[in-house]
Amino acid sequence: MIYVILPAYNEEQSLPTLLPKIAAALEGRPDGYRVIVCDDGSRDKSGEILNEYAAKMPIEVLTHRINRGLGETVRDLVEKVVERSDPDDIVIRMDCDDTHEPDVIPSMVAKIVEGYDVVIASRFQPGGGQQGVTPYRAFISRSANLFMKLFFPIDGVQEYSCGFRAYRASTLQQAVSFYGNNFIELKVL
C-alpha cells in the first residue's frame, strides 16, 4: 500500500488540481494507495472539496477544528499512517499547495522498493525545479537548506527543507517507537 499524507490549510484553490494528479500517478498500482489529508482548521471550502473527492478516490480526512500549525498537523498524519501501515508499505509526504509534482511519486516509490529507507525530492537535482513559490518563501527555504547542509551534513542529501519525501513505513514506525510523541517536536518560543 502507498499512503500519501497531505497537511492542508485553506487549500480550496489547489485541491481540485492536486488530487486528480495524485490519482493519475497512482491509479492501477497493484499495491493500491490511500490519501490521508489533515484539514488544519481551514476557513475556506477545503473540507467540502475533500469530502467531494472522498467519494471519487481513496481519501481519508482528519480534521482539526482550529489551526494547529504544520508541525502538529504532520505529526498527526504520521501517527495515523504509522498505526495502520504494514512495515513494507510506503508513505509519501507532500505539500498540499500543488508545488510538488505527483508524477514523481512512482520514481520515489521505485527507490524505496530498491532498498532505500527515505527518498527526498530535490529541486537541486537534474530535472528538479521550483514552481508556485513566492520569492520570500524561496529565500527562506534556500537559507534553511544552506544552514542544514553546513551544520548537519548528511551524505547524499541535497535538500533538507523540502516536504516532498517518501519513507519506508517501517522507518517511520521505528522512529515513532523510539522518539514517541517527540518524533516531530513542537516548540513555542
Secondary structure, DSSP 8 states (H G I E B T S, - for coil): -EEEEEEESS-TTTHHHHHHHHHHHHTT-TT-EEEEEEEES-SSSHHHHHHHHHTTS-EEEEEESS---HHHHHHHHHHHHHHH--TT-EEEE--SSS-S-GGGHHHHHHHHHHT-SEEE--TTSTT----S--HHHHHHHHHHHHHHHHHS--TT---SS---EEEEHHHHHHHHHHHGGGSS-----
